[in-house]
Amino acid sequence: MNGQTEELAFALDAVRRAAKLCQHVQSGITPEALAKKDKSPVTIADFGSQALICRDLMQAFPNDPVIGEEGADDLRAAGGEEFLNRVVEECRLAEVTASPTEICDWIDRGGATEFSSRFWTLDPIDGTKGFLRGEQYAIALALILDGQIEIGILGCPNMPLEDGGPTGVLAWAVRGHGAWQQSLGDPTAQPTPLQVTPTSTTAELVFCESVESGHSSHGWSGEIATDLKIHREPVRMDSQCKYLAVARGEADVYLRLPTRVGYEEKIWDHAGGVLLVEEAGGQVTDINGSLADFQHGRTLAKNQGMVASNGRVHPFLIQAIQRHRPPESA
């Protein structure tokens, strides 16, 4: 398949390994822990996932910076020993045996903060609440060259590969070479291409949005839906799985509308999924119609929100967003 670069092969293997760790941790979450609002499982999986992926990237591409979500300061601090030991054990179960110091050093490989001409960005678990509920979450990884996403990868352990099929999807895109998905658990399975919907009538659109209203303004999106005479219920799920839903035609639109003034989107919350939609034939901009600008370190400082669509309806969406824009978001 075209676009099967050395970077892609290493990154896909790294995401698969991290996904196994996350699946094992998630399988141990109990109703009692959820009732106590115990977030320790996602914390352990976050650290473990980042450690494994940064380890693999360090071995394969030692000069590449990684802008990741996590850092190991809390694990190194007094009182962090229990968490750190659990992370070490999860890595061992994932067939990576290392000392606590090595684990922390791998996590801190994701501590880059500044833009460079070549770097990776990583969200080791995107969708914390989905992970805890046993619903959708993603391991998101992207390679950015000269400010452009060149490879975008989403590992989505709880997404079905097809309706009624087994769960676990590994999806990726390489600039200029399309977007693809494959069974997360079977690296020998034949990849299949992703394609956005052909929907061009706004009334027939299916929105995909966050489960949590704190992540995207549901009231604002409701006004947009009314404006465009959309009658279908939105699909709500956590994490960048929403980008995958648009890329493979399960939804037409993903709206990430700002919920507070001055908030800057984190690059790891979008980079893995943006290229999937674009290479599947869709379009991604911010709410003003500007392309996502990955040249400002850890955040999309020059952008507001994010809109992913099948491309055909994108201008209508941007216009409707602006018509119903709350004054405080201007």
N, C-alpha and C positions, 0 to 999 in steps of 0.2 A: 504494500500500500504506500502511496506517495506520502511524504512527510514523516516517515518513520525514522526520525533522527536519533542520534545517540542520547541527546537530552531527553527526548520523549520516552525512550525505552527505560532509562534509569528512573525517571519521574513516575512512570506508571507502576513500576515495581515498588517504589517507595510508598506510593499511596495505597497500593494493595496491602503492604505489610502493616502500615498504620491502621488501615481499616479493620484488619483482623484484631488488632489490639483494642480498638474502640468497640467492636462487636462483643469481645469477651467481657469488657468492663460493663457494657450496657446490659448484657445478659444477667449480671449479678445484681442489678438494681431491684430492690424490694419495695412493695407497697408501703412498708413501715418507714423506709428511708424517705420516700416521697412525702409521706404524711408529716415527717419531721422537717421537710424542706432541706434535706441533706444534699448539698451540692458536691460532696466529695467525689462521687463517681465521675462526674464530668471534669472535675479538676484533674483527677488522675489520668483520665483519657486524654485531656488537652495536653498535659505535659508529656505523656508517653508518646502520643502521636507526633508532637513536634520534635521530640528527641530522636525518634526513628527516622523521620524524613530528613532532618538536618544532618544526621549521621551519614545517610546515604548520599546526600548532596555534597557533603564535605569530602567524602571519599572519592566521588566521581569528578567533582568540579571545585577543588579546594580554594580557588580564587574568587568564587562567586559569592557576593553578599546575599543574605537572606533577611528580608523584612517580615518578621513573624509576629504573631499576636502575643506570645508568651515570653517570659523571662524567668530565670531560675532563682531570683533573689529570695523569694519566700521559701523555697526549698532549702536554700543554704542557711537561712536564718535559724536562730534558736526556736525550737518548737516545730520546725518543718521536717524533722527526721521521719516521723511516721508517714507523712505523705510521700516523702522521697523514697522510703523503703518500698512502699506500695508501687510506685512508678518503676523502680528497679525490678520488682517482681513481675510486673506486667510486661516489661521489655524482655525479661528472661523467658516468659511463656510465649512471647513472639519470636523466640529463638535468637535473641540478641542479648548476650550476657555481658554486663559491664558494671563497673564500680559506680557508686553514687556520684563521685566527682566527674567521671566521664559522662554520665547522664546529664548532669547540670551543664557541663561544657557544651554538649550537643544542643541542649535547649537554648543556651545563650548564643549559639551560632545564628539564631534567628533574631538577634538584637540590633541589626542594622537599622538606621533611621533615615539616612540621607539617600537621595536619588543618585544613581550611578548609571553608566551606559549599559550595564548588564547586571541584572539581579533577579532573584526569585522572591515571590511573596507567598506567604503561607498562612492559612487559617486551619489549625490542626483539628478543630471541631467548630464548624459554623452551624449554629442552631442549638444553643445550649439547652433551651427549654424543650425543644423537640427531642433531643437526646435523652433527657430525663424522663419524658413522657413515653419513651419507646417509639417515637414517631420519626419524622424526617430530620436528618442532619447531613452534613457533607464535610468531607476532607477536601479542602480547596487549595490548589497549588498552581502557580503561573510563573512563566519565565517572561521577563520584560527586557526588550532590547531597544535602546535609544528611545525610550518612552512608549513603545508599542508592545502590546501583548503578542508574543510569538507562539507560546504554547499555553493553553488553559486546560486544567484537569479538575474534574469533580469526581470524588468517590462517594457514592450515595448508597450506603448499606441497606437502607430500608425502602428504596424505590424499586418497584417491580420493573423487570426488563421489558415486559409487555403485559397487557391486561390479563390478569389471572395467572401470570407466570411467576416463577420464583423471584424473590427479592434480591437486590444487590446489583447495582449498575456502576460501571466505570465508564465515564464519558470524557472525551477529550477533543480538542481542536488544535490544529496547527495552521498558522496563517497561510492562506492560499491553497490549503489542502483539505478543506472541509472539516466537518464535525462528525464524530463517531461515538458509538456506544458498544459495550461488550459486557458480558457477565462479569461481575466483580470477582466471583469465586472461581472462574475458569479462564485463565489467560490464554488457553488454546482455542477458545470459541471464536467463531468468525465475527469480526466487527461489522456492525450495520450502520449506514449513514443516517444522520439526523437531518430533518427537514421541517421548517416552520410551516404553519398553515397557509392556505391560499386565501383566507377570509379577507374580503375587501369592504364588506358592509359593516359599518360600526355597530349597528343594532345587534349583530350576531356575534359580537366579540365575547370571549371568555377571559375575564380578568384572573390573574394569579397574584395574590398578595399575602403579606405576613399574617400569621396567626395572631401575633401580638400587635395591638394597636400602637404600642409604644415604639415600634420599629417603623411604621408607616401610617400616615393619617387615613384611617378608614372613613371618617366623615368627608374629607376632601375627595377621596376616590368615589364615594357614593354620589357626590354632586356631579363628578365627571361622567359617571355611568348614566345618571339621569339625563344629562345634557346630550349624550350620544345615543340615548334611547336603548341602552343595553338592558336586556330583560333576563339574561342568564345569571344564575348565582355565581359569585366568585369562587375560585378554588383557593383555599387558604392552606398554606403549609409553611414550615420553618425552613430557613437556610437558603443557600444558593440552589437548592433543588428546584426553586422557582425558575431560575434561568434554564435549567434542563427541561422543565415542563414546557417552556416556550420553544426551546430549540427543537424538541421532538414532536411539537404539534398538539400537546395536550391542553395548552392554553394559548391565547393569542397575544396576551399583554401581561407584563409584570410591571407594576408601579411601586416604586420606593419613594414616597413623598415625604418631604421633611416634616418632622414633628416638633422641632424647636429651632429658634433663631440661632444662627451661628454654628450649628452642628456640621462638622466635616466628616463625610463618609470615609471609612477606613479602606485602604486599597485592597486588603485581603478579603473584605466582604463582597468584592465584585470581580476582581481580576480573573478568577478561575472560571466564572460563568459568562462574562461578557463575550469572549471570543467564541464560545459555543454557539450563542445566538447569531452572531455575525456570520460565522462560517456555515451555519445552517440556513442562511438566506435572509436573516432578520436584520434588525437595526437596533442599536443601543445608543442613547444619548442621556444627558441629564434633563431636568424638567424644562430647561431653557432651550433645548435642542442642540446643545454643545456636546462634542465628543468627550468621553472621559479622559482626563489629563493625568497620566501617571508619572509626572515629572516633579512631584512635590513631596517626596519622602513618603511618610506613612499614611497620608490622607489625600483625598481628592479635593484639595484646598480650593481649586478654581471651579468646582462643580457644585450643583445643588441637586440632591436626590438622584434618582436614576429611573429611566424608562426603557424597557426592553419590549420589542414588538416583532411581529412578522414582517415589518417594513412597509407593507402596503397601507397601513392605517396610521403610520407614525405621525405625519403632519397633523392629522385630525386630533390625535391625542395631545400633542404639544399645544395646539390651539385651545382645546378644552381645559387643559391644565391651567393655562394662563387666564382664561375667562373666569375661573373659579378660585383663583389663587387667594388665600387669606392675606389680608394686608400685612400681618406680622411676618410673613415669609418672603415678602418682596425685597 
